[in-house]
Amino acid sequence: MVSRENPKRIVVLSKEEALYFVSDVPWACISIATDEHAWPPIDENNRVGLLQLAFPDLEVPVAGYGLFGDEHAHRILEFVQEVWHAVELLVVHCEAGASRSPAVATAISRIYLGEDREFFRPGVYDPNYLVYQTLLNVARMRGEYLDRRNPRRNRKSGRRDR
C-alpha cells in the first residue's frame, strides 16, 4: 500500500508484485512484458493510466528478437508526459523487476526528478543500459531532457559507471 506521504515517487516492481499492488493515491503503471498479451492484470483503483509494452530484456541484437527502440521510448515519454501531472506514483514493472523496469524508472527519474541513483543499486537493480540510454537520447531529441552527456558514462575510460 502506498501512502500520501511521498508525492511523485517512482516504484519498480516484478510481475508478481504488480499482481498484488494497490494504491490509495493517484497512480499510473508502465507494464513491460517480453511477449505481447503476457501482461498481468493491474489494479484499477486510483489508476490514472496504464501503458503496456512488450520487448525482450536485451542490450545487443539476438536473432529473432527485436530490441528496445525509439518507438518504445516515444510511447513511454508520451505516456509519462500525459499522466505525470495527475499522479503521485508511477509504477514500472517487468518480469523480475531487475533490468527493464529499473531502466525505465531510472530514465524517467533522471528526466523528471533530476536524480537516478535509487535505481543503480548493485545486487538490487541492474538497469538495461540500452533502454536507459535510448530513453534519454529520445527525450533529448524531443527537448525534454537537456543534459548533453550520459551521467552514467565515465568519460575517461568510456565505460559506464554503475
Order of alpha helices (4+ residues) and beta strands (2+ residues): beta-alpha-beta-beta-alpha-beta-alpha-alpha
